[in-house]
Amino acid sequence: MKHLTTVLLFAFVISCVNSTIAQLIVNPAKTLSATFAEVAKLAEPAVVNIDAKSKLPDINVRGEGFDELENRTNKDLRRAQISVGSGFIVDNKGFIITNAHVVEDAAKVTVGLQNGEKFVAKIIGTDDETDLAVLKIETGRELPTIKLGDSDAIEVGEWVLAIGSPFGLEQTVTAGIISKIKRQTDAFKQFQKFIQTDAAINRGNSGGPLLNMKGEVVGINSQIATTNGDASGISFALPSNEALYVFRQILANGKVKRGYLGVVLDSVKQEYAAVYGLTEAKGAIITEMRDKESPAGKAGLLVNDIIIEFGGKKVENAQDLITKVAGSEPGKDYPVTYFREVGTNIEKKIATIKLAERPTKDKIFDNDVVKKKLGDPIVEVSLLGLTLTEVTTAIAKLQGIEGKKGVLVKEVSVDSILSEITNSNGGIALKPGDIIQRLNRTEVATLKAFTDIEKKLKKGDAVVLNILSVDRFSKTYQNRIVQFTIQ
């Protein structure tokens, strides 16, 4: 009897434990579901649908042989092109944030509210660098708004909701998590460091809010990674802190004013630090001086200087410096600390730079890539797996780089370590058409100069290449740095 009582007591305890575990599993799910519903309920009234209409010429695809009158009339036809997107109200007076590409070239922008009302919107300003636009509607009353949260406080794995009008389906809510923060690739622009999420975002979601579980906007849904134009679990939202900065600038100035140094930058990596004898792999290297009269040029900075502090704050890498400078006020003086190569030594220097205003479109070299095979002598570089040729006068003239010295990369072997090296934005670091100008702090104007240094390299050595690189999209050249370790 005593044994039976013990068994029954044990069974009762197990039953209670199982019941508690079941509740622990169910309750969080119910809590999360309730949170989703509460966030959606809170945010939806401030989420808007945007129709942007523009007029473009109709395309006559019927070809020759048609009636001349019909053909001529067809050419004069115009059809309204409609871009559908999303946005959200951030000020009760009717100010709205959306993507710039949603309202680009729009002749008329119509904003639809949750209750079905529609209003013609005025474009207050746009910012191409972040693909953001600010709109304004006049309703004669205060409107519901959504608060912009702190995007720097979010973490990978957090739940988020996206609200918008995918395929024109207004007030659609989708859920996901933060997959990555500060995502940056070659496909993005200079000031686009995105929040990556797996929340379903499709065409029409552009400009809509990405919300945390407090109902705050932490991102503006902007892009998707896709092969067919639809959601694939990889979507990108511009951080709310950047959006707030742009919003305030547009309201104050009608545009975004950013600080500007007038240089091209690359980041210090471990290899660069090793080759140049730096104590840590931090800083931004000036790889190109856009103009001697640029703010950096006037302050006396030179190509290959390494900026380690700006405005009294340490510089982590090139993007960090760009962000710091862009967020600083044009026309003001800022202290800059940097390293300079003087002979075999690296000297620390300080300068004061008066920032200019960043131009809308940077002036860069406007040269074509090599378009034909050149019959110059070539050499196989066994260790690095490169096929090279010297930059002769003919090659320099063909590429519009007269006066530049170096060796031209004609081929990168698939077995070469350089075929696997990417730049700081995830793109290919070295490719055919690039010109190597320096190898480990030494100029390489000839094949012999290059191979003499290359032969001394061994496994484990750090390598820094200064290159004049061709951008295959814009067909322009920029000075870049490639850093890697011999494997």
MITI-541998 format. One record per residue (C-alpha): x, y, z; residue in three letters. Coordinates in steps of 0.02 Angstrom, whole numbers, padded with zeros to 5 digits, always signed. Layout:
! MITI-541998
XYZALA;...
This chain:
! MITI-541998
+00000+00000+00000MET;+00142+00117+00044LYS;+00227+00072-00119HIS;+00066+00110-00217LEU;+00049+00280-00133THR;+00229+00324-00182THR;+00196+00275-00363VAL;+00036+00378-00370LEU;+00125+00528-00292LEU;+00266+00514-00419PHE;+00141+00504-00562ALA;+00052+00659-00497PHE;+00217+00756-00489VAL;+00262+00704-00667ILE;+00089+00757-00726SER;+00110+00927-00645CYS;+00283+00949-00722VAL;+00218+00903-00896ASN;+00073+01023-00875SER;+00191+01163-00824THR;+00305+01129-00974ILE;+00155+01131-01090ALA;+00101+01299-01019GLN;+00277+01368-01039LEU;+00273+01317-01221ILE;+00097+01380-01258VAL;+00101+01542-01160ASN;+00251+01621-01249PRO;+00167+01581-01415ALA;+00007+01663-01356LYS;+00104+01812-01288THR;+00200+01833-01451LEU;+00040+01819-01552SER;-00042+01950-01443ALA;+00109+02063-01462THR;+00101+02047-01652PHE;-00083+02093-01649ALA;-00053+02242-01533GLU;+00091+02310-01638VAL;-00010+02293-01799ALA;-00160+02377-01718LYS;-00050+02519-01657LEU;+00042+02550-01820ALA;-00085+02516-01958GLU;-00179+02683-01946PRO;-00016+02776-01988ALA;+00035+02664-02134VAL;-00013+02733-02304VAL;-00028+02668-02481ASN;+00059+02772-02615ILE;+00016+02782-02801ASP;+00140+02882-02905ALA;+00088+02919-03083LYS;+00204+02975-03220SER;+00178+02994-03407LYS;+00292+02905-03527LEU;+00280+02881-03714PRO;+00194+02724-03772ASP;+00308+02608-03870ILE;+00258+02571-04048ASN;+00304+02389-04076VAL;+00203+02352-04232ARG;+00345+02387-04350GLY;+00340+02449-04529GLU;+00196+02428-04651GLY;+00056+02497-04542PHE;-00057+02637-04593ASP;+00043+02799-04581GLU;-00093+02893-04486LEU;-00113+02754-04359GLU;+00075+02739-04339ASN;+00094+02927-04314ARG;-00050+02932-04190THR;+00024+02784-04097ASN;+00187+02879-04073LYS;+00095+03024-03993ASP;+00001+02917-03869LEU;+00045+02931-03685ARG;+00003+02808-03550ARG;+00008+02837-03364ALA;+00140+02733-03277GLN;+00090+02692-03098ILE;+00216+02651-02962SER;+00138+02574-02807VAL;+00225+02586-02640GLY;+00201+02614-02455SER;+00245+02745-02326GLY;+00206+02798-02148PHE;+00157+02958-02060ILE;+00289+03025-01940VAL;+00210+03194-01900ASP;+00026+03226-01863ASN;+00030+03374-01984LYS;+00042+03251-02127GLY;+00228+03221-02157PHE;+00264+03049-02230ILE;+00423+02949-02257ILE;+00438+02831-02405THR;+00568+02773-02533ASN;+00629+02897-02662ALA;+00613+02766-02801HIS;+00426+02753-02764VAL;+00396+02935-02814VAL;+00537+02955-02939GLU;+00487+03057-03093ASP;+00308+03064-03030ALA;+00187+03189-03105ALA;+00058+03154-02970LYS;+00073+03065-02802VAL;-00084+03002-02714THR;-00082+02944-02533VAL;-00215+02826-02469GLY;-00255+02816-02284LEU;-00317+02663-02189GLN;-00496+02729-02188ASN;-00498+02739-02378GLY;-00473+02928-02394GLU;-00354+02984-02532LYS;-00252+03144-02542PHE;-00133+03217-02670VAL;+00039+03231-02591ALA;+00177+03358-02614LYS;+00356+03295-02625ILE;+00452+03398-02496ILE;+00621+03323-02539GLY;+00715+03166-02587THR;+00886+03094-02548ASP;+00962+02983-02682ASP;+01102+02921-02569GLU;+00980+02834-02451THR;+00833+02815-02571ASP;+00718+02911-02453LEU;+00583+03040-02487ALA;+00476+03152-02378VAL;+00296+03188-02432LEU;+00163+03303-02360LYS;-00026+03289-02368ILE;-00154+03418-02312GLU;-00303+03343-02221THR;-00359+03485-02109GLY;-00341+03377-01954ARG;-00209+03289-01850GLU;-00160+03117-01914LEU;-00104+02958-01823PRO;+00085+02934-01822THR;+00216+02801-01790ILE;+00368+02836-01682LYS;+00542+02812-01755LEU;+00639+02696-01639GLY;+00825+02674-01610ASP;+00891+02560-01747SER;+01060+02549-01660ASP;+00977+02456-01517ALA;+00910+02310-01620ILE;+00993+02139-01618GLU;+00999+01991-01735VAL;+00859+01870-01694GLY;+00732+02000-01637GLU;+00554+01986-01702TRP;+00495+02121-01822VAL;+00336+02158-01922LEU;+00327+02234-02095ALA;+00171+02328-02150ILE;+00137+02390-02325GLY;+00049+02363-02491SER;+00132+02216-02580PRO;+00059+02200-02755PHE;-00062+02339-02706GLY;-00138+02238-02563LEU;-00152+02376-02434GLU;-00118+02353-02247GLN;-00032+02184-02268THR;+00063+02129-02112VAL;+00206+02003-02117THR;+00322+01942-01979ALA;+00503+01888-01969GLY;+00664+01915-01875ILE;+00817+02025-01894ILE;+00937+01920-01997SER;+01084+02040-02002LYS;+01123+02221-01960ILE;+01235+02344-02054LYS;+01224+02239-02211ARG;+01323+02319-02352GLN;+01365+02256-02527THR;+01419+02326-02695ASP;+01235+02335-02744ALA;+01202+02466-02611PHE;+01249+02649-02612LYS;+01377+02732-02500GLN;+01257+02773-02358PHE;+01152+02617-02366GLN;+01196+02497-02224LYS;+01039+02394-02215PHE;+00947+02292-02087ILE;+00920+02120-02164GLN;+00760+02028-02120THR;+00666+01872-02174ASP;+00497+01956-02153ALA;+00406+01937-02320ALA;+00428+02097-02421ILE;+00370+02111-02601ASN;+00345+02242-02734ARG;+00235+02376-02658GLY;+00310+02358-02485ASN;+00443+02487-02529SER;+00439+02634-02409GLY;+00336+02545-02277GLY;+00390+02524-02095PRO;+00485+02382-02015LEU;+00428+02379-01833LEU;+00500+02311-01672ASN;+00392+02235-01536MET;+00366+02406-01456LYS;+00277+02464-01613GLY;+00422+02579-01660GLU;+00493+02595-01836VAL;+00670+02526-01841VAL;+00685+02518-02030GLY;+00610+02575-02195ILE;+00580+02427-02310ASN;+00678+02463-02468SER;+00747+02315-02563GLN;+00734+02127-02586ILE;+00857+01997-02645ALA;+00766+01894-02776THR;+00786+01799-02939THR;+00604+01815-02994ASN;+00551+01984-02922GLY;+00460+01910-02773ASP;+00505+01883-02590ALA;+00639+01754-02555SER;+00667+01777-02369GLY;+00804+01907-02392ILE;+00744+02086-02378SER;+00827+02249-02331PHE;+00770+02400-02232ALA;+00860+02564-02208LEU;+00892+02595-02021PRO;+00773+02718-01938SER;+00915+02823-01865ASN;+00976+02862-02040GLU;+00797+02897-02095ALA;+00772+03019-01950LEU;+00931+03113-01998TYR;+00873+03125-02179VAL;+00697+03177-02126PHE;+00760+03319-02017ARG;+00882+03379-02150GLN;+00749+03383-02285ILE;+00628+03478-02173LEU;+00763+03604-02128ALA;+00850+03625-02296ASN;+00742+03542-02429GLY;+00886+03421-02456LYS;+01018+03325-02359VAL;+01181+03419-02326LYS;+01327+03302-02291ARG;+01507+03338-02250GLY;+01635+03301-02385TYR;+01824+03269-02383LEU;+01848+03246-02570GLY;+01944+03082-02560VAL;+01921+02898-02599VAL;+01949+02783-02451LEU;+01987+02603-02408ASP;+01996+02514-02240SER;+02150+02459-02145VAL;+02148+02270-02125LYS;+02268+02153-02034GLN;+02379+02134-02187GLU;+02396+02321-02213TYR;+02435+02347-02029ALA;+02569+02212-02039ALA;+02651+02282-02196VAL;+02648+02462-02133TYR;+02695+02420-01954GLY;+02535+02484-01873LEU;+02490+02427-01698THR;+02307+02391-01743GLU;+02204+02361-01899ALA;+02100+02519-01887LYS;+02087+02675-01992GLY;+02044+02735-02167ALA;+02172+02747-02307ILE;+02163+02887-02434ILE;+02179+02796-02600THR;+02135+02943-02712GLU;+02128+03131-02697MET;+01981+03190-02801ARG;+02043+03369-02812ASP;+02192+03464-02739LYS;+02068+03600-02692GLU;+01958+03477-02597SER;+01946+03497-02407PRO;+02073+03358-02379ALA;+02189+03427-02513GLY;+02184+03603-02441LYS;+02225+03532-02269ALA;+02382+03451-02339GLY;+02328+03269-02336LEU;+02401+03153-02469LEU;+02364+02987-02553VAL;+02413+02841-02438ASN;+02388+02943-02278ASP;+02295+02839-02148ILE;+02161+02935-02052ILE;+02142+02865-01876ILE;+02038+03001-01792GLU;+01908+03125-01851PHE;+01831+03259-01741GLY;+01915+03184-01589GLY;+01838+03012-01618LYS;+01931+02856-01671LYS;+01904+02794-01848VAL;+01870+02607-01862GLU;+01871+02590-02052ASN;+01831+02681-02214ALA;+01643+02669-02195GLN;+01653+02730-02016ASP;+01748+02886-02073LEU;+01626+02915-02216ILE;+01481+02905-02094THR;+01566+03023-01971LYS;+01608+03151-02106VAL;+01437+03140-02188ALA;+01353+03170-02021GLY;+01460+03325-01988SER;+01413+03503-02036GLU;+01487+03572-02198PRO;+01585+03733-02175GLY;+01648+03691-02001LYS;+01826+03646-01949ASP;+01865+03471-01884TYR;+02030+03401-01817PRO;+02100+03249-01908VAL;+02238+03134-01845THR;+02328+03027-01973TYR;+02483+02923-02011PHE;+02597+02966-02156ARG;+02730+02859-02238GLU;+02894+02956-02236VAL;+03031+02849-02311GLY;+03034+02691-02209THR;+02949+02773-02061ASN;+02766+02803-02018ILE;+02740+02973-01937GLU;+02587+03032-01840LYS;+02517+03201-01893LYS;+02369+03315-01853ILE;+02276+03432-01971ALA;+02120+03539-01968THR;+01997+03515-02109ILE;+01855+03632-02158LYS;+01724+03515-02230LEU;+01637+03555-02393ALA;+01461+03499-02439GLU;+01455+03330-02522ARG;+01405+03349-02705PRO;+01254+03254-02769THR;+01361+03157-02891LYS;+01547+03135-02863ASP;+01667+03181-03001LYS;+01767+03026-03046ILE;+01874+02968-03189PHE;+01775+02941-03349ASP;+01873+02811-03444ASN;+01827+02652-03536ASP;+01894+02481-03492VAL;+02014+02388-03604VAL;+01907+02336-03751LYS;+02029+02240-03858LYS;+02169+02116-03837LYS;+02339+02200-03831LEU;+02490+02115-03903GLY;+02611+02165-03766ASP;+02729+02042-03680PRO;+02647+01949-03536ILE;+02712+01855-03387VAL;+02639+01720-03277GLU;+02658+01756-03091VAL;+02660+01582-03017SER;+02630+01623-02834LEU;+02486+01744-02857LEU;+02416+01665-03016GLY;+02408+01825-03118LEU;+02438+01855-03302THR;+02512+02029-03316LEU;+02573+02155-03443THR;+02659+02321-03420GLU;+02560+02482-03439VAL;+02638+02549-03597THR;+02605+02720-03672THR;+02481+02640-03792ALA;+02385+02553-03652ILE;+02383+02711-03546ALA;+02315+02811-03692LYS;+02183+02679-03732LEU;+02120+02682-03553GLN;+02137+02869-03529GLY;+02264+02855-03388ILE;+02413+02943-03465GLU;+02551+02968-03338GLY;+02498+02818-03232LYS;+02624+02678-03204LYS;+02598+02498-03156GLY;+02563+02323-03222VAL;+02398+02277-03301LEU;+02303+02122-03244VAL;+02250+02024-03398LYS;+02190+01868-03308GLU;+02165+01801-03132VAL;+02183+01611-03123SER;+02038+01518-03043VAL;+02168+01432-02934ASP;+02238+01598-02874SER;+02205+01657-02696ILE;+02156+01824-02775LEU;+02007+01742-02861SER;+01932+01718-02687GLU;+01976+01886-02610ILE;+01833+02011-02594THR;+01834+02195-02553ASN;+01754+02276-02401SER;+01585+02279-02490ASN;+01589+02097-02542GLY;+01638+02127-02723GLY;+01784+02052-02820ILE;+01945+02129-02757ALA;+02054+02108-02912LEU;+01996+02077-03090LYS;+02056+02090-03270PRO;+02082+02272-03320GLY;+02144+02324-03148ASP;+02317+02403-03138ILE;+02434+02361-02994ILE;+02537+02514-02949GLN;+02619+02464-02784ARG;+02660+02299-02701LEU;+02698+02307-02515ASN;+02743+02493-02514ARG;+02852+02481-02670THR;+02805+02551-02841GLU;+02795+02420-02978VAL;+02804+02512-03144ALA;+02879+02360-03233THR;+02851+02173-03235LEU;+03027+02148-03166LYS;+02993+02261-03018ALA;+02836+02162-02979PHE;+02913+01989-02997THR;+03068+02037-02896ASP;+02955+02072-02747ILE;+02836+01929-02783GLU;+02976+01801-02780LYS;+03018+01849-02601LYS;+02841+01818-02538LEU;+02808+01659-02440LYS;+02661+01578-02354LYS;+02598+01679-02207GLY;+02660+01845-02277ASP;+02542+01993-02281ALA;+02517+02075-02451VAL;+02451+02248-02492VAL;+02418+02297-02673LEU;+02381+02475-02725ASN;+02277+02462-02883ILE;+02189+02572-03008LEU;+02027+02477-03024SER;+01894+02482-03158VAL;+01711+02486-03107ASP;+01622+02373-03230ARG;+01455+02461-03201PHE;+01505+02642-03220SER;+01660+02605-03326LYS;+01764+02721-03220THR;+01928+02702-03127TYR;+01960+02722-02941GLN;+02113+02691-02833ASN;+02086+02544-02718ARG;+02183+02433-02600ILE;+02185+02243-02596VAL;+02242+02160-02435GLN;+02269+01974-02407PHE;+02385+01843-02333THR;+02482+01714-02437ILE;+02405+01543-02403GLN;
